[in-house]
């Protein structure tokens, strides 16, 4: 019997851990292959590939991001291969199973919950006596009746063979995300999360975990994401793995989901002292800072302790942090969510993900939807459309915040500019993203794509439209941000240079002759005038940039000469250097004759 286990990933770079577990567990007794596609692949292409593989049993791993696309595949493949046995599994079909069996007559079986042992047993029975009522944890058909058997006891995790040792995965490890788990289960009971349903936490053997990690690192993996719901729940276990990865990372990056308010100071101090910069990333689910909201969803969270953890991690400059928010939780209205957003943005995360509540099948919050007046999508991803305190009109506005947040903060295109605007020009971070998002919508830009340059010109348009007071200072920061977004010297800019070509040549000649007057670091580059012409850009900014970057003070009486150097092979990031310009005449567009009289020794 030929078995094929498939899934549709959200992106090509993603990999499915679930189907690899199933193959590892079943391959000792069955011929098992796996097939991965993406939700963007044309359905006909997927069906054609499945047809050519000629499986006897076809399994699909189902999630909210792929269920509707998977259904389309199932309906097509069953028409051309009616004898094919189709099995579904995964979190999306493990709840409301009777609904799925009735909605999808093409499906023969559904595996509910943890699937390795159940799927293996099901395959044995399919090939054997076909007494399906002896298989715990499945749904099947008996005539027109849907039969759901009792759930299966949890498996000893160490009985599951490693899903990370398939030779066919090795060639693509460096180009894809590897998902990895050291435990299953979650100790918390957040009512919007499926993890709250499983009681207790089980761990894989430590030595097995280390061996698998080392194998992946040695085989070329570049990014490993741990899928443990609360990686740091067991301090000693987490510390041991952190220490192991620090000693054996070899350039690989590791991402963890942590609960920040239970992170012990000694763990943070260990990481601050020993972790190399850049190899660890933390994903922290804050969701809401509203105490009533957290209480209603049974989410225990101490925001003061969470703040301490995030601040210590940020100040160590070792670990990037990705903080999550959920809009639409119970009793979180527009004003309350604005406060939540500002509370969390103030922590300075490298990335702030703004998501919207999804009423997942099986969760307590979905069961209580009527209590809070929720309306939501009938099909996956079940995103809310409103509730008693957050109407659809407010959700639409917050979505504009999300859109601009992704483009301007999480993409790190204009960090210096955005931080200045939030501090000096807007009441709060939320208000900046909201007002800009509203303007973006008014201009119809959500209907068209954008290039890097467009991000700058559109922000500039918004700032001019609202009569921004310190526009010249903002423009200076935008110029620096624009230059630093290129690996090579940019071919075009979105503004008119402050200095003409003749003046640029004089500056570049002076920079080549007197680099020590810029900085020791600039002098060490030993750049000739020709190299500067080819690999550097210069611009005059109407304020003391170096003073601002060091202290946050804006002194417009002291203009700066900004020098950005792009290494020829782009092996290193561009570097910028700043030196002051004395005399306001450097900023004024005087006649060429007057500019020629300017003494070069006035540049310090």
Buried (B, 14 or more C-beta within 10 A) or exposed (E): BEBBBBBBBEEBEBBBBBBBBBBBBBBEEBEBBBBBBBBEBEBEEBBBEBBEEEBBBBBBBBBBBBBBBBBEBBBBBBEEBEEBBBBBBBBBBBBEBEEBBEEBEBBBBBBBBBBBBBBBBBBBBBBEEEEBEEBBBBBBBEEEEBBBBEBBEBBEBEEBBBBBBEEEBBEEBEEBBBBBBBBBBBBBBBBBBBBBBBEEBEBBEBEBBBBBBBBBBEBBBBBBBBBBBBBBBBEEBBBBBBBBBBEEBEEBBBBBBBBBBBBEEEBBEBBBEEBEEEBBBBBBBBBBBBEEBBEBBBBEBEBEBBBBBBEBBBEBEBBBBBBBBBBBBBBBBBEBBBBBBBBBBEBBBBBBBBBBBBBBBBBBBBEBBEEBEBEBEEEBBBBBBBBEBBBEEBBEBBBBBBBBBBBBBBBEBBBBBBBBBBEBBBEBBBBBBBBBBBBBBEBEBEEEEEEEBBBBBBBBBBBEEBEBEBBBBBBBBBBBBBBBBBEEBBEEBBEEBBBEEEBBBBBBBBBBEBBEBBBEEBBEBEBEBEBBBEBBBBBBBBBBBBBBEEEEEBBBEBBBBBBBBBBEEEEEEBBBBBBBBBEEBBBEEEEEEEBEEBEEEEBE
